[in-house]
Amino acid sequence: MGGVGVFRGGQTLACVSNTGPANRYSITLFEMVEQALKESRLALANIDRFAAANGPGSFTGIRVGLAAAKAWGKAIGRPVRGVSVLEALVKSAGPKTECAFPILDARRGECFFGIFHRLPGQSEGSAPPDFKPADDGWVLKPDSLRAIIEKQISETATGTCIVRAHDQVAADLRSSLPTSLKWERVEGSLVRTIAEIAALEEPAGGPAGSAKLDAYYIRRPDAEINWRD
């Protein structure tokens, strides 16, 4: 999927979704950037901060997005931030439970999975909800999910599973997971949410500094696996 947006405070100046094939993202990204800048009537030099999804997801999409954002940030001396797709899913859904479990289809019969806990001092149902990741995320077989989630919601904890609206593989896991769980489906692009998260934490190190810009694959790329083998 993917997309590009230009935002000023809470205002959306432009938001362009990727309608081309996923395997052409390295080309369509720059076409989307050009269109977004045209719609917002801005030049690249007018951008104050760059943000890009750092994964998990498509290896090619993550690499291209991060490389482009870092290059633009360095070229014009602007901060750059990488944002976890799992974190963006949780923020976009805004669950009202104590635990949040973002789930993404990782293909190959596996899924990407995250565990997020509501920050201390926030009661269930409070808004806006703030969550903190319990770990770096998982890639695992769907039949392992139930035991992990049951451990998290044992006793009094409540939980919400969060999936993307177009991710039917992740949504189909509902029948195999505890019936006490709530479910949220996030519609559309995560571009705006990624920008909002990036705006909350200015990267350290001055105007050209960067934060969380290592790719967040969770699963090792095939090239690395094959090289080690």
PATI-927995 format. One line per field, with one value per residue (C-alpha): x, y, z. Coordinates in steps of 0.1 Angstrom, whole numbers. Example, Ala and Ser with C-alpha at 12.3 -4.5 7.8 and 13.67 -1.06 7.14 Angstrom:
PATI-927995
X	(123,137) .
Y	(-45,-11) .
Z	(78,71) .
END
This chain:
PATI-927995
X	(0,19,15,29,15,23,9,10,0,-34,-40,-36,-21,-18,-22,-15,-20,0,-23,5,19,39,69,72,72,108,93,59,73,89,58,37,61,60,22,20,43,23,-10,5,21,54,90,110,131,100,95,105,106,106,90,89,76,105,86,76,65,79,117,118,92,109,144,133,112,139,167,147,137,173,187,162,169,206,204,184,194,161,153,141,122,113,80,69,39,28,29,10,-17,-22,-23,-47,-71,-70,-82,-99,-85,-54,-36,-33,-22,-15,-14,-1,0,37,30,46,20,33,22,38,26,31,22,14,4,-16,7,3,-22,-46,-78,-96,-117,-96,-88,-66,-51,-13,5,40,54,63,90,104,76,73,70,53,29,-7,-12,12,-8,-35,-11,8,-24,-40,-10,-12,-49,-50,-67,-82,-64,-85,-72,-79,-65,-59,-57,-57,-90,-75,-56,-81,-55,-50,-87,-95,-74,-103,-120,-90,-83,-101,-136,-131,-109,-122,-113,-105,-100,-80,-91,-69,-33,-13,5,-12,-7,30,34,16,39,70,59,56,93,119,150,181,213,203,185,200,196,177,158,147,160,172,148,125,121,116,121,156,157,161,195,209,194,208,242,246,234) .
Y	(0,31,67,103,132,168,181,214,210,193,203,179,198,168,130,107,69,44,29,13,-23,-29,-40,-6,13,26,44,54,69,97,102,105,130,151,151,158,188,201,198,215,242,236,227,200,227,240,207,210,173,139,107,72,38,17,-16,-43,-48,-52,-52,-32,-7,-1,3,27,48,51,57,85,102,101,115,144,151,152,172,201,197,186,160,125,100,63,51,15,4,-15,17,36,9,12,50,50,26,43,11,17,-15,-21,-41,-36,-63,-51,-80,-79,-106,-114,-140,-175,-186,-161,-129,-98,-92,-66,-62,-27,-18,13,37,38,63,60,42,20,42,73,94,99,65,62,29,16,-14,-44,-56,-53,-73,-109,-128,-162,-188,-180,-210,-195,-163,-176,-187,-154,-133,-154,-148,-111,-108,-134,-122,-87,-73,-65,-65,-53,-69,-43,-52,-32,-32,-47,-74,-103,-129,-111,-105,-142,-150,-138,-172,-188,-162,-156,-144,-118,-97,-66,-60,-28,-25,5,19,35,47,52,82,108,88,83,120,126,102,118,152,141,133,156,136,143,157,190,199,170,144,112,87,51,50,14,-8,-27,-60,-84,-112,-114,-106,-136,-123,-124,-158,-173,-156,-171,-205) .
Z	(0,12,5,9,29,37,70,89,125,124,88,58,29,7,10,-19,-18,-38,-64,-84,-80,-48,-67,-84,-51,-57,-87,-75,-42,-61,-83,-51,-35,-66,-66,-29,-32,-62,-43,-12,-33,-15,-25,-8,9,27,46,83,92,73,86,72,82,94,94,97,61,27,27,-5,6,40,25,-2,21,48,23,5,38,51,18,18,54,49,17,32,69,83,111,101,121,115,129,136,116,147,168,140,140,178,177,147,163,198,217,250,266,288,261,223,199,163,138,102,76,72,44,44,69,95,111,126,161,188,224,237,273,284,302,340,354,324,332,307,284,289,259,242,250,252,249,252,234,256,233,197,181,169,137,144,132,139,161,186,191,214,242,241,241,269,290,285,294,322,354,349,318,287,251,216,184,157,120,87,69,37,57,55,66,99,104,99,130,151,152,167,194,228,224,251,228,211,175,156,118,106,73,47,49,80,66,88,119,111,107,141,159,144,155,191,194,179,169,189,174,159,127,107,135,131,153,148,113,113,93,117,97,127,102,86,49,25,13,49,56,23,29,64,52) .
END
